Amino acid sequence: MNKLKQFLVEEDGIGVVEIILILLVLVGLIILFKSQITSILADVFKNIRDSIDSL
């Protein structure tokens, strides 16, 4: 009976739910701002390529 009470009181599963919700929000933001992120990354890699070429 004590094990059943401990199981009902235990809150370890809440951490998993929080992580899943955070991941869902991050994926949603990535999908929402995909074009902006892509253009920023393209500019960054272009600058890196240009810097390497100038060495």
Order of alpha helices (4+ residues) and beta strands (2+ residues): alpha-alpha-alpha
